[in-house]
Amino acid sequence: MASLISHILFTMQFLQMCEDFKDVVEDECPACQLKTRSEAICLNDHCDWMLFVSPDELHPATLPWMERISERVK
């Protein structure tokens, strides 16, 4: 149960971060860097990004992308 709660809380925090920094992020996909992200998935047919690829496993592009966003907002 803790992993489901962690999954939900992280997703909520991720979506809130995207909302808070929408002037910087603008629906940018962490993997393909196109403006094709819709909430926690990418709508680009050639991209495999989704926030969680399996329970408790973030897509590998997510954390580096969040670090780049953090650098942009400083």
C-alpha positions as CSV (number, residue, x, y, z in Angstrom):
1,M,0.0,0.0,0.0
2,A,2.9,2.4,0.7
3,S,4.1,2.2,-2.9
4,L,0.7,3.0,-4.2
5,I,0.5,6.0,-1.9
6,S,4.0,7.1,-2.9
7,H,3.1,6.7,-6.6
8,I,0.0,8.9,-6.2
9,L,1.7,11.5,-4.1
10,F,4.7,11.8,-6.5
11,T,2.3,12.0,-9.5
12,M,0.4,14.8,-7.8
13,Q,3.6,16.7,-6.9
14,F,4.9,16.2,-10.5
15,L,1.7,17.6,-12.0
16,Q,1.7,20.5,-9.5
17,M,5.4,21.3,-10.4
18,C,4.4,21.3,-14.1
19,E,1.5,23.7,-13.3
20,D,3.7,26.0,-11.1
21,F,6.3,26.2,-13.8
22,K,4.1,26.1,-16.9
23,D,5.8,29.2,-18.3
24,V,9.1,27.2,-18.3
25,V,7.8,23.7,-19.0
26,E,4.9,24.3,-21.5
27,D,3.9,20.6,-21.7
28,E,7.4,19.7,-22.7
29,C,8.0,16.0,-22.8
30,P,11.0,14.8,-20.7
31,A,12.1,12.3,-23.3
32,C,11.5,13.9,-26.7
33,Q,11.5,17.5,-25.5
34,L,8.6,18.3,-27.8
35,K,5.5,20.0,-26.5
36,T,3.6,16.8,-26.5
37,R,3.3,15.9,-22.9
38,S,-0.2,15.5,-21.6
39,E,-0.3,15.2,-17.8
40,A,1.9,12.2,-17.1
41,I,2.3,10.7,-20.6
42,C,3.6,11.9,-24.0
43,L,1.2,12.0,-26.9
44,N,4.0,11.7,-29.5
45,D,3.6,8.4,-31.3
46,H,7.4,8.0,-31.6
47,C,8.0,8.6,-27.8
48,D,7.7,6.1,-25.0
49,W,7.7,8.6,-22.1
50,M,5.2,8.1,-19.3
51,L,5.9,9.3,-15.7
52,F,5.9,5.8,-14.3
53,V,7.0,2.9,-16.5
54,S,6.0,0.4,-13.8
55,P,5.0,0.9,-10.1
56,D,7.7,2.8,-8.3
57,E,9.8,3.1,-11.4
58,L,10.1,6.5,-13.1
59,H,10.9,6.7,-16.8
60,P,14.7,7.2,-17.0
61,A,14.3,10.6,-18.7
62,T,12.2,12.1,-15.9
63,L,14.7,12.9,-13.2
64,P,17.3,14.5,-15.5
65,W,14.5,16.5,-17.1
66,M,13.4,17.7,-13.7
67,E,17.0,18.7,-12.9
68,R,17.2,20.7,-16.1
69,I,13.9,22.5,-15.2
70,S,15.3,23.2,-11.8
71,E,18.3,24.9,-13.4
72,R,16.1,26.9,-15.7
73,V,14.0,28.4,-12.9
74,K,17.0,29.4,-10.8
